[in-house]
Structure formats: C-alpha cells, structure tokens
Amino acid sequence: MKLSYVLKRKRIGSITTLYPFYYVNILDCPAFRKTRSTDLEQRIGRIVRQGNENSEVGIFNYVTKDTFDAYMMNIIVTKQKFISQLMSGDTSARSCEDVDEMVLNYTEMQALATGDPRIKEKIELDTDVARLKMLESEHYNEQYRLDDTIKNAEIGIKNTEHNITAAREDVEFAKAHTLPEDEFRIEIKGKLYTERKAAGEALRKEATAFLANSNGTIHLPIGTFRGFELAIERGHATFGGQTVEVAVRHGITYSATLDITGDIGNVTRLENLVNDGIGKKLTKMEESLKTLQGDLKAALESRGKPFEHAEELETKTKRLNQLNLELEVGKTDEVIMNDSEDENENRDNPEQDAPEHNNPEHDNSEHDGSSPDRDKPKPPHGRR
C-alpha cells in the first residue's frame, strides 16, 4: 500500500502533460517537514486544475486514528484559519494568530502513539493559554496607556472649552462690526483702503514680501479689518512647500489660504472668513469637545477594569500544568543511584577504591606529581 502510493506520487509529479484524473487519494498529512496548508493544496492542484476535462472529481483524504496524523492536521487547520482570516477581508476581526512549528518531545510522542486523549487536550490548551496571555498583556498595556489618554483628554477639554468661549464672543463681535453691503474698509500698514481691488493688490504685495522673507517669522500683523487684527501667516502645503494665509484675530485666530496671484478674490476670502469662518470653526470645536468628553468617559470607565478572561486563563493554566505533570512534558529522565547499592558495590570490590598507604611510589607521586615508573631503568632498544 505504501509502496504503490509512493510510486503513484512519483508518477504524477514527473508527468509533463497531466492526463485528466477522476479522483485523487491523499493518504497522509505532510509530516516531518514544515507543515503547511499549501502542501495539501498543491496535491489537490494535481486534479483541480485547468485542462481537466472532468466536470466533477473526487478527493479522498485518509487519516489514521491514534497517530501523528491528528497532530499534523491540527497544525494545518490552525494555519488555514489564520490564512482564511486574512484573505476574507473581515474588518471586524482585531487580531490574527499564526502558530509556530510545534516540536514533540519523546514523552509526547509516546503518549500520542498510545492514543492518549490528553495529548490533544494539551495541544489545544497550549494554544489557548498562549492566546489568553497575549490578550492579558495587551490589557495591562492598555491600562497603562489609559493614564495618558485621561491626562491628554482633560487638557484637551480645558483648552477646547476656553476656545469655544472665545469663539462665541468673536461671533458676537463680528456681528457688532458688520458693514453695509455697499461699504468696505480695511487698514493695511497704516493706510485705509475703501476699494476692494486696491485692498487686494496691497494684500497681495504684503503676502509676496512675507513669503519671500526667510527670517522664520510665522505670524506678521499688517493692519485691521472690522475690528479684528489682520495678519499674514506662513502655512504648509499638503505635499510639501509653503503657503501664505490671511488671518484675523480677536479672541482666537482664524485663517484662510491666500492666492498669491489674486487681488479681489483674496478680499472675498477675507470677508467670508469673518462672516462664516468663525461660526464654522466654532462648530468644529464643539464637535471636538464632544469627542474628547466621550474619550475621557470611556477611559475612566475602563481604568482599573480587570482582565475579562482572567478566570478562563487561570482555569486553563491550572489544567495545563496538571497535564504537564501527568505527562511529564518537558522533563528529562534522571538516573538516581541508590546509596545502598553503591555501598554494596564498593563492598564487593574492596580493592577498587582502597588507598595505597603502603606504596611509597604512590606517596611520592602524590607529593611531587611524578609517575611511579619514571625512575625505573628502561631496557635498551631491541631487547624485550
């Protein structure tokens, strides 16, 4: 049976043009190599392939009870679950677990060969305990991170609440300094402009000079607009480089990107910033405040929370330790000599370890490290 199987595998693997097969028999599991699900898939690929004229094929897998087949198939199933989890694209799963190459010691081999069901239980417990310990480690790391989350959220809430209060005051300040539609006033570098085109040209001139200056200045006040401080700021483009922005400030700062080649369009951006930009920024800050408050609440509820799988980990760890003791997994056989047997052996051979007190040569060799035969005359060559 085994010989015909080997010949069949050799024949199938060596044929250049494969003939259409009706069925394939897989008689063993890839063993004593890197156990991979692709090994079985490669075997199936001999029959499930393009060019096979049969619409239906038969694939038969054989396993032998109480042998290494169950152990090796368990590894393949675990690995295939890991691969399928990755390939499925399921975003609800937070982690994927692979398995290392498992090595059985001699005691496990003996127990598995005898069909001991505790071996299968031990293999499953090894995997579960390792997974639970990883989750436990992640839980305690998350507990340490919660302290920083709470601290940052409290600081963020305090700053955001201050900015919201300032923004609400700025909204009222902007309403109080609203100009009629046919009226326009802006002050740039001490000069008052009432025409939008002229004001746009002056604004572009200041922006160009500011951008060309590399003295490191980020914020440069240049005048006033509707009671707000008017300034030019340096910004950063999305894909690198620098941009220039127009900014107004009363309680906090609001900014909009300038077109370095425009004039009236920049004035329009400035007016929209004061009319609508303050309210939009206020809305974003209120949403950010709700998010920070939610994060803080969740962090406070989670801080000090015990590991949810602690009881399961403890139970399975105790059971695994019990199985290890029963199976003597990981222990080496020790040869223990009985002292009474050692004494009996010495009593049967009294001359073996007896000291040679009456041997002068022995005494001299112990004192000066010389050999007892060193001072004996040596026979001349050729004599025996």
Residue pairs with C-beta under 8 A, 6 or more apart in sequence:
1 27
5 25
5 27
12 18
12 46
18 46
18 49
18 51
18 52
20 51
20 52
20 53
20 54
21 46
21 47
21 52
21 54
21 57
22 54
22 57
22 58
23 47
23 57
23 58
23 59
23 60
24 43
24 44
24 46
24 47
24 57
24 58
24 59
24 60
25 60
25 62
26 40
26 43
26 44
26 59
26 60
26 61
26 62
27 62
28 62
28 69
29 35
29 40
29 63
29 68
29 69
29 72
29 73
29 76
30 36
30 39
30 40
30 72
30 76
31 68
31 69
31 72
33 39
34 101
35 72
35 75
35 76
35 79
35 101
36 76
36 79
37 76
37 79
37 80
37 83
40 61
40 76
44 59
47 57
47 59
48 57
48 59
63 69
63 70
63 73
65 115
66 112
66 113
66 114
66 115
67 112
67 113
68 112
70 120
71 102
71 104
71 112
71 119
71 120
71 123
74 120
74 123
75 99
75 102
78 99
78 127
79 98
79 99
82 96
82 97
82 98
82 99
85 93
85 96
86 96
97 131
99 127
102 123
104 112
105 329
105 330
107 327
107 328
107 329
107 331
108 119
108 122
108 327
108 329
111 118
111 119
111 327
112 119
116 327
118 323
118 326
118 327
119 327
121 319
121 323
122 320
122 323
122 324
122 327
122 329
125 316
125 319
125 320
125 323
126 320
128 316
129 313
129 316
129 317
129 320
132 309
132 312
132 313
132 316
133 313
135 307
135 309
136 307
136 309
136 310
136 313
139 307
139 308
140 307
142 302
143 302
143 303
143 304
143 305
146 299
146 302
146 303
147 303
149 295
149 296
149 299
150 296
150 299
150 300
150 303
153 292
153 293
153 295
153 296
153 299
154 296
156 288
156 292
157 289
157 292
157 293
157 296
160 285
160 288
160 289
160 292
161 289
163 252
163 285
164 282
164 285
164 286
164 289
165 251
166 251
166 252
167 251
167 252
167 278
167 281
167 282
167 285
168 282
169 250
169 251
170 250
170 251
170 252
170 254
170 278
171 278
171 279
171 282
173 227
173 228
173 250
173 251
174 226
174 228
174 274
174 275
174 278
176 227
177 226
177 227
177 228
178 226
179 185
179 226
184 193
184 194
184 195
184 196
184 199
184 267
185 192
185 193
185 194
185 226
186 192
186 193
186 199
186 223
186 224
186 225
186 230
186 267
186 270
187 193
187 223
187 224
187 225
187 230
188 199
188 202
188 203
188 206
188 222
188 223
188 230
189 202
189 206
189 222
189 223
190 223
191 202
193 199
193 202
196 264
196 267
197 263
197 264
199 267
200 262
200 263
200 264
200 265
200 266
200 267
201 263
203 246
203 258
203 263
203 266
203 267
203 270
204 258
204 260
204 261
204 262
204 263
204 266
206 222
206 232
207 232
207 244
207 246
207 258
207 260
207 266
208 260
210 217
210 220
210 232
210 234
210 244
211 234
211 242
211 244
211 260
217 234
218 233
218 234
219 231
219 232
219 233
219 234
219 247
220 231
220 232
220 233
221 229
221 230
221 231
222 230
222 231
222 232
223 230
224 230
225 248
225 270
225 274
226 274
227 250
228 248
228 249
228 250
228 274
229 248
229 249
229 250
230 246
230 247
230 248
230 270
231 246
231 247
231 248
231 249
231 253
232 244
232 245
232 246
232 247
232 258
233 244
233 245
233 246
233 247
233 255
234 242
234 243
234 244
234 245
235 242
235 243
235 244
235 245
235 255
235 257
236 242
236 243
237 243
243 257
243 258
244 257
244 258
244 260
245 255
245 256
245 257
245 258
246 255
246 256
246 258
246 266
246 269
246 270
246 273
247 253
247 254
247 255
247 256
248 254
248 255
248 270
248 273
248 274
254 273
254 274
254 277
254 278
254 281
255 273
256 269
256 270
256 272
256 273
256 277
257 269
258 266
258 269
259 265
259 266
259 269
307 313
323 329
324 330
346 352
346 353
356 362
361 372
362 372
364 370
364 372
365 371
365 372
